[in-house]
Structures are given as structure tokens and as C-alpha cells.
Amino acid sequence: MIAAGQPSIDELYDGVRAGNRAMIGRAITLVESRNARHQEKAQALLARLLPHAGAAQRVGISGVPGVGKSTFIESLGCWLLGEGHKVAVLAVDPSSGRTGGSILGDKTRMERLSADERAFIRPSPSSGVLGGVARATRETMVIVEAAGFDVVLVETVGTGQSETMVADMVDFFLVLMLPGAGDELQGIKKGILELADMVAVNKADIFEKKLTQAVREYKSALHILTDASPSWHPPVVTCAGLTGDGVPALWAQVEKHRRIMAASGERAERRENQRLMWLKAQIRDRLLDDFFASDNVAAALADIEDAVRSGRMTVSAGVRDLLARYHS
């Protein structure tokens, strides 16, 4: 909800560019609003901010439930702050509308990081709609980059479509895993490993005896898959989110990937392709919204759904009927 007396576009622009955390928050809230007037204002603001965005390193972070993403992100974020970076953490949790909360909760799981003025943490909107969360996250990325944050970490819930969605908006996709790979690999979707630019075996301090086997098995799994880039084969590293062990070496791999991809032109190409995919995704989302908002469609939808459900009408016939009504 946007409060009355909200700041003007000029005030929001100046506040974001100055790194004012309150104004950054107001700008993101504006972007997240589904109100048509707010969206018009948000797009005007984003158009002004866009030339100042794009320089950050964007890293997606995923992993199986219980892998320790939040603890790891806090250790990584705090280390990056110590190295002179400004860090923004964004969450993608399309399930939040059903569960009533987001991955990051009330930031209580990242107390040290959220308390630092050089860091900014933002949970995803709790709309529960994948497309809406995607739009908000991408546009939030523009805001935090224009505000001077040079590292953007995007945390995803670790299941379903959100992985692909995040991989399509970042430069580097990191998958956190636990030791005990033999059992775990049985339950891991092949798709998430195909997206990985690096696999990090977390909680190395707790499962020390299982590390060697885990690394070996994850490497074997990655060798079976076709690399997304001819210039990069995803490495497997170990880390301990609780202690921070392995974090500097892990980030060195992220920077190495950035250098290689920039030199080959693949980094720029990846971002160009992401923008085109986003354009097409937005067209699909807007058309779908427009379709269901149609009075003609709404008037017939319940009857056609009932006919399809009972087997009196085929799905294809139902689709043709509804589309004909939409276009009439």
C-alpha cells in the first residue's frame, strides 16, 4: 500500500541516487504496487534510473531446503562489505502468498547484515504470483543498482520455477548443497544443476568427514551435463556459512567467471538475452491479465470450465470459444 502524500518522481530519483534507504524503500514499494497510477509513476522513475543501473555483479543463490542459505548469504554479505562492496539482498519467493511470509521473514535471520548501512535487504512481495514477483525483483534490481549497490544477491526458495526465473535475471547462479551427496543426488532435479555456474557444498564445518565424497559426487554429476558456456565449467567448492570459511575462495570464482565471461562477450550477450526473455514474458503476462479482465470472457468462463470439467467440451474447443469471445 502506498501512503498518501508520497514523494514525487524527482524526490524519489534524488533519494535513490543519494543512497537514502527510506527513499529506496519507497521506490521499491511503488514498483511493487499493482495500482495502475502507481505503475505509471514507477515506470517513469525506472526510465530515469535505468542509465545508472547495470554495473553490479548479480548473483542468484539457491539450494535445497535446510542447506543454510540465509546464514551463508549473511556471511558472504558481511565479507563483501569488509572488501568495500555495497550489498543488496533480494528474495524471490512465489510461495509467500500461500504461506503468509517470505524467505527472509522480518530480516531476523540476517541481523548483522541488515544492521549495516552498506547493505539493503528486501523480501519479495507476498502476491504469490510468479510473474508479479519476477517483475518486482527485476525492477527492484534497477533501483538498488542505481542507488550504488555493486553486488546484488538474489535468494530463491529452492524449489520449482523460481530457480529458472532467477537464473534468467543474474550473471552467476550459485547452487548450495549439503554433504552426503550420495543420498541427496537422488532427490535433486537435474534442472537445478544445469542452471548452476558453481556448486558450493555448505556446512563444511559440520560434515567434515563427508566433504571429499560429496565434492567428488557433485563433480561427477556436473561432468555428465553439457556446460552452458564453452568458456566455463562449473566448479565445486566447499564453504561454511556459519564460520565464513571458504567464502573468499568462493567469491574469487565468481570474479573469475565475471572476467572470463566479459572477455568472451558472453556476459553482455547473457544480459541481452535476459532482457529479450523478460520482454516476451511481460507480453505474455499482460495479455493473460487482459484476457481474464475481458467482460466477454468473464461472462462465459464458468460455463466453459464446467463443460470442460464434465467432459462435455474438449479443452481445445473451450480455448477457441474463449479466444473468440476475447477478440469479439
Buried (B, 14 or more C-beta within 10 A) or exposed (E): EBEEEEBEBEBBBEBBBEBBEEBBBBBBBBBBBEEEEBBEBBEEBBEBBEEBBEEBBBBBBBBBEEBBBBBBBBBBBBBBBEEEBBBBBBBBBBBBBEEEBBBBEEBEBBEEBBEBEBBBBBBBBBBBBBBBBBBBBBBBBBBBBBBBBBBBBBBBBBBEEBBBBBBBBBBBBBBBBBBBBEEBBEEBEEEBBBBBBBBBBBBBBBBEEBBEEBBEBBBEBBEEEEEBBEEBBBBBBBBBBBBBBBBEEBBEBBEEBBEBBEEBEBBEEBBEEBEEEBEEBBEEBEEEEEBEEBEEBEEBBEEBEEBBEEEEBEEEEBEEBBEEBBEE
